[in-house]
Amino acid sequence: MESKSTDDAQKEWKIRFSIQVMPSEDNLEKIKVTDSDGNIVETAKVLSQDKMEVTVSPLAKYEAQETYRLYILKGIKSVSGEVMNENVEMPFYVKSSQDGGQGGEIQESGWILESIVEPSVLGGAPFDIVVLSDGSVLAKGPNVKFVSIDKDGAEQAQETDIWAPGDYYDVSEDGRIWCYNFFAGEIYVTEQGKQSFPEPLEYLPRCYSGGAISVAPDASAVYVIVQEGMSESASLYRYKVEEASLEKLIQVGEENLLYGVEVVKNGTVYIAGKKGVYALAEGLGMLPLVEWETPKCLNFDGMTSDSEGNLYIGSSDGVYAVTPQGEVECIADTKGQPGYNGDSIGLAYDETTGSLFAAAKESQNIYEIREGEITKLLESSGLVVPIAIAINQQNEVYVNGDEIGVVKVSSSGNVEKICTRPDRDIVCYQPPAAGMAFGLFEELYFTESAPGFESSIAIIGQSGEIERIYNLGDNDYSAPSGICVSESGVLYYADSARNAICMIGENGPQTVLQDVQNPIGVVTRDGITFWISVGAKDKGSYGKIVKISSGVETDVYAALNDGLTFFDVDENGNVYVPDGDRMVLVGEDGGEQVLAEGFKSLKDAKIAGDGSVYFTDYGASALYRLMKR
């Protein structure tokens, strides 16, 4: 049979026969898969009910860049006694080790593409979770559409075609999904099958912390909690759908910060705060239903209800049920649970089974809670929207990302957290990470720049602790992104707020190059020649990479997408560029080669000492390596 290829590491092959096959073990044993060395690959073989088709699937994942052969050997008998009298074989090639074709495809035959951390079906840490009326469980990661989760486990999880540009969600009885994007301050509504972003229904104050959303069962009103500033206060808003009107109902200070809101079946609105749970009464404000003995940190949107009006609330030490009479019971003690840190950022109740589903952002997993038992349904890869890479002299790979802080990734793909920012005690919020580089003495530098925070360059020693920080001012004054260390040990960084390339000298930050419009990444070896990625000036336009040497600027690559893009340059002047869904090699002579493509959103590439090129896929929460054959 004609050779085929796949990028599905668990590809099922379906063999359709012209007549019914006898359902016997001897028949199924005549269907085999071998690897390129002729070794038998263990597979499951299932005969269909009509006895006309056999499905062959591997018990373990196929290896990437490996050729296999599917054999159908002579001697297979039909129900009527006929015997197949010849062998049939089909070679097939596995292009990458990703499930569902999420990974990229190699384009240049001189390279091998390897997945170090495979794409997460969630794209990283889950933000929120909902259950539809048909029992479907939908979760949302940071950079993907909704993911539909089969209750039998993660292997059945797959992206849906529902686009919902928000962070927190609720579902009305008519099946529509209501979304709140706290950073943009926007409310949306979308439907199953919707494949384009809906227009915002209303605009709320933008915030940097988070919030919650709940829709009345009849979809007459939407209630939204907005955490204002850096969790300094919180307000409850009501958007009346038919009138298209917005009103602020409540505002409280940090001492009783609001975290969750839920509208139960009878229309009563409940609010969860630091000090307790309250019912909203028109004209009277918040009436206490239950008050905590000690203030609790209820993570965002960790609140849902059932048809009886019972509330379910995720706190820092467990999941609680609160009856309409104010009785409280801990239904799941999450302290000490493997892979669960009590960090439910989203809760959803399934009326058909009585199960509670939790989307845990910190531990990056999806759980089912039923009768006090916690079952992990879906596990993240451990990488959450990874951005920057740094590789030390031992070829150990470190990754920095929006939600993960700094992690170390082993050659087998294990992810170990190295550090987060200990001086920023903001619930469920990590400032976006940017560039990262090793110094001459194995100290690890990384930049941070986020609205509301002072921009800084942090230095992590071999102990994993932050030893000192260069504070560069607020984001309007300084926005460091890409960072590099020259061969003499000088630290350089790109400052997009100042449109400059700077260095850290004896007297602190000093400007090296001025009037560089929106610099993102920077690479230099000698402090004289600089390669700089320049961000797009306008939405929809493209960025580029330029080379500046002794004040002379030349274009190197001019097809960058408008997202954040870092890159690396080898000792021969070859530039390795992550450009959207492609990894591109630009030679010193300006010639371009697409090394691999088909990714989601590439962000950084770094060259290891052995010549391998590591790069991050921000959209799929994956880490790849390109090696020369």
Beta strands, then each sheet from edge to edge (+ up, - down):
strand 1: 4-6
strand 2: 13-16
strand 3: 31-34
strand 4: 43-47
strand 5: 53-58
strand 6: 66-72
strand 7: 88-94
strand 8: 105-106
strand 9: 111-117
strand 10: 128-131
strand 11: 137-140
strand 12: 146-149
strand 13: 158-159
strand 14: 168-171
strand 15: 177-181
strand 16: 186-190
strand 17: 202-203
strand 18: 210-215
strand 19: 221-228
strand 20: 233-240
strand 21: 245-253
strand 22: 258-263
strand 23: 269-273
strand 24: 276-281
strand 25: 285-291
strand 26: 303-305
strand 27: 311-315
strand 28: 318-322
strand 29: 328-332
strand 30: 344-350
strand 31: 355-360
strand 32: 365-370
strand 33: 373-379
strand 34: 386-391
strand 35: 397-401
strand 36: 405-409
strand 37: 415-419
strand 38: 433-438
strand 39: 444-448
strand 40: 454-460
strand 41: 466-474
strand 42: 480-485
strand 43: 491-495
strand 44: 500-505
strand 45: 508-513
strand 46: 519-524
strand 47: 529-534
strand 48: 543-549
strand 49: 552-560
strand 50: 568-569
strand 51: 575-586
strand 52: 592-607
strand 53: 613-617
strand 54: 622-628
sheet 1: 1+ 7+ 6- 3+
sheet 2: 2+ 5- 4+
sheet 3: 8+ 52- 51+ 50-
sheet 4: 8+ 52- 53+ 54- 9+
sheet 5: 10+ 11- 12+ 13-
sheet 6: 14+ 15- 16+ 17-
sheet 7: 18+ 19- 20+ 21-
sheet 8: 22+ 23- 24+ 25-
sheet 9: 26+ 27- 28+ 29-
sheet 10: 30+ 31- 32+ 33-
sheet 11: 34+ 35- 36+ 37-
sheet 12: 38+ 39- 40+ 41-
sheet 13: 42+ 43- 44+ 45-
sheet 14: 46+ 47- 48+ 49-
end
